């Protein structure tokens, strides 16, 4: 194993779960999320020698977002599926209902709105960093975020919410 490979393996194990989850929130498709996270890790590894001492996770996250945004700009023919892959962790019925509800309301957002909401509120990034990562102005992040949150409020209020998500 080359010098630095062990560090990258450790980083990849620690970061892959969060990258897959973030990609899933942005795409709504588990398989596409896994592919995007793997692409981000491969591209991060290619630059590992110069980034491992800096913010490696931020670098991988930026690659992930750019990869997904590039895919939205030049869409590939896809055939959406109605079923969601199973994950056994608790009451499966509640998880399915919650996931379908969440995907339905996230589905009301445009790809840009979805990316901004995920980066801003899932990753808890400041508006300035979201703007840098998506190559838009801070004002665009603020206005798009505001519109997206309003859409989510309307979609969430009109749809029946699963148990455990009600306030």
C-alpha positions as CSV (number, residue, x, y, z in Angstrom):
1,X,0.0,0.0,0.0
2,X,1.4,3.4,-1.0
3,X,2.0,6.1,1.5
4,X,-1.2,7.9,2.3
5,X,-3.4,5.0,1.1
6,X,-4.1,3.9,4.6
7,X,-5.2,7.5,5.5
8,X,-7.5,7.6,2.5
9,X,-9.1,4.2,3.4
10,X,-9.8,5.5,6.9
11,X,-11.2,8.7,5.4
12,X,-13.4,6.8,2.9
13,X,-14.8,4.6,5.6
14,X,-15.7,7.6,7.8
15,X,-17.1,9.8,5.0
16,X,-18.9,7.4,2.7
17,X,-22.0,7.0,4.7
18,X,-22.6,10.8,5.0
19,X,-21.8,11.2,1.3
20,X,-24.3,8.5,0.2
21,X,-27.0,10.0,2.5
22,X,-26.4,13.5,1.2
23,X,-26.5,12.3,-2.4
24,X,-29.7,10.4,-1.6
25,X,-31.3,13.5,-0.3
26,X,-30.3,15.4,-3.4
27,X,-31.4,12.7,-5.9
28,X,-34.1,10.6,-4.2
29,X,-32.5,7.4,-5.6
30,X,-30.4,5.1,-3.5
31,X,-28.5,3.6,-6.4
32,X,-27.7,6.9,-8.0
33,X,-26.6,8.2,-4.6
34,X,-24.2,5.3,-4.1
35,X,-22.8,5.9,-7.6
36,X,-22.4,9.6,-6.9
37,X,-20.7,9.0,-3.6
38,X,-18.3,6.5,-5.1
39,X,-17.5,8.9,-7.9
40,X,-16.7,11.6,-5.3
41,X,-14.4,9.2,-3.4
42,X,-12.6,8.1,-6.6
43,X,-12.0,11.8,-7.6
44,X,-10.9,12.6,-4.0
45,X,-8.4,9.8,-4.1
46,X,-7.0,11.1,-7.3
47,X,-6.2,14.4,-5.5
48,X,-5.4,12.8,-2.1
49,X,-1.7,13.9,-2.0
50,X,-2.6,17.6,-2.0
51,X,-5.8,17.6,0.0
52,X,-5.4,15.1,2.8
53,X,-4.1,17.8,5.2
54,X,-6.9,20.3,4.3
55,X,-10.6,19.7,4.5
56,X,-10.8,16.4,2.7
57,X,-14.5,15.9,3.5
58,X,-15.4,19.4,2.2
59,X,-13.4,18.6,-1.0
60,X,-15.3,15.3,-1.4
61,X,-18.7,17.0,-0.7
62,X,-17.9,19.6,-3.4
63,X,-17.0,16.9,-5.9
64,X,-20.3,15.1,-5.0
65,X,-22.4,18.2,-5.5
66,X,-20.7,19.2,-8.8
67,X,-21.1,15.7,-10.1
68,X,-24.8,15.7,-9.4
69,X,-25.3,19.2,-10.8
70,X,-23.5,18.2,-14.0
71,X,-25.8,15.3,-14.3
72,X,-28.8,17.6,-14.0
73,X,-27.4,19.8,-16.7
74,X,-27.1,17.0,-19.1
75,X,-29.7,14.5,-18.1
76,X,-29.4,10.9,-18.9
77,X,-32.5,8.9,-19.7
78,X,-33.7,7.3,-16.5
79,X,-36.6,5.2,-15.6
80,X,-37.9,6.1,-12.2
81,X,-39.1,3.3,-9.9
82,X,-41.8,3.4,-7.3
83,X,-40.2,1.1,-4.9
84,X,-37.6,2.2,-2.3
85,X,-34.8,-0.2,-1.3
86,X,-35.3,-1.9,2.0
87,X,-33.3,-1.1,5.1
88,X,-34.1,-3.2,8.2
89,X,-33.8,-1.0,11.3
90,X,-37.1,-0.6,13.0
91,X,-40.7,-0.6,12.0
92,X,-40.4,-1.0,8.3
93,X,-43.9,0.3,7.6
94,X,-43.3,3.6,9.5
95,X,-39.9,4.0,7.7
96,X,-41.6,3.5,4.3
97,X,-44.4,5.9,5.0
98,X,-41.9,8.5,6.3
99,X,-39.5,8.1,3.4
100,X,-42.3,8.3,0.8
101,X,-43.7,11.4,2.5
102,X,-40.2,13.0,2.6
103,X,-39.4,12.1,-1.0
104,X,-42.8,13.4,-2.1
105,X,-42.3,16.8,-0.6
106,X,-38.6,17.0,-1.7
107,X,-39.8,16.1,-5.2
108,X,-41.7,19.4,-5.4
109,X,-38.3,21.2,-5.5
110,X,-36.2,21.9,-8.6
111,X,-32.7,20.3,-8.6
112,X,-31.1,23.6,-7.7
113,X,-33.6,24.2,-4.8
114,X,-33.0,20.6,-3.6
115,X,-29.2,21.0,-3.7
116,X,-29.4,24.3,-1.8
117,X,-31.7,22.9,0.9
118,X,-29.5,19.8,1.4
119,X,-26.2,21.8,1.5
120,X,-27.7,24.5,3.7
121,X,-29.8,22.5,6.1
122,X,-28.5,18.9,6.0
123,X,-24.8,19.9,5.9
124,X,-25.5,23.1,7.9
125,X,-23.2,25.1,5.6
126,X,-23.2,28.9,5.7
127,X,-24.9,30.6,2.7
128,X,-21.5,31.9,1.4
129,X,-20.1,28.3,1.2
130,X,-23.2,27.0,-0.5
131,X,-22.9,29.8,-3.0
132,X,-19.2,28.9,-3.6
133,X,-19.9,25.2,-4.0
134,X,-22.8,25.7,-6.5
135,X,-21.1,28.7,-8.2
136,X,-24.0,31.1,-7.6
137,X,-24.3,34.3,-5.7
138,X,-25.2,34.5,-2.0
139,X,-28.4,36.3,-3.0
140,X,-29.4,33.4,-5.2
141,X,-28.8,31.0,-2.3
142,X,-31.0,33.1,0.0
143,X,-33.8,33.6,-2.4
144,X,-33.8,30.0,-3.7
145,X,-33.7,28.7,-0.1
146,X,-36.6,30.9,0.9
147,X,-38.7,29.8,-2.1
148,X,-37.7,26.1,-1.5
149,X,-38.7,26.3,2.2
150,X,-42.0,27.8,1.4
151,X,-42.6,25.0,-1.2
152,X,-41.8,22.5,1.5
153,X,-44.1,24.1,4.0
154,X,-47.0,24.1,1.5
155,X,-46.3,20.5,0.4
156,X,-45.8,19.4,4.0
157,X,-49.0,21.0,5.2
158,X,-51.1,19.6,2.4
159,X,-49.8,16.0,2.7
160,X,-50.7,13.6,5.5
161,X,-47.6,13.4,7.7
162,X,-46.4,10.1,9.1
163,X,-46.3,9.4,12.8
164,X,-43.2,10.9,14.4
165,X,-42.9,13.8,12.0
166,X,-45.8,15.9,13.3
167,X,-45.1,18.9,15.4
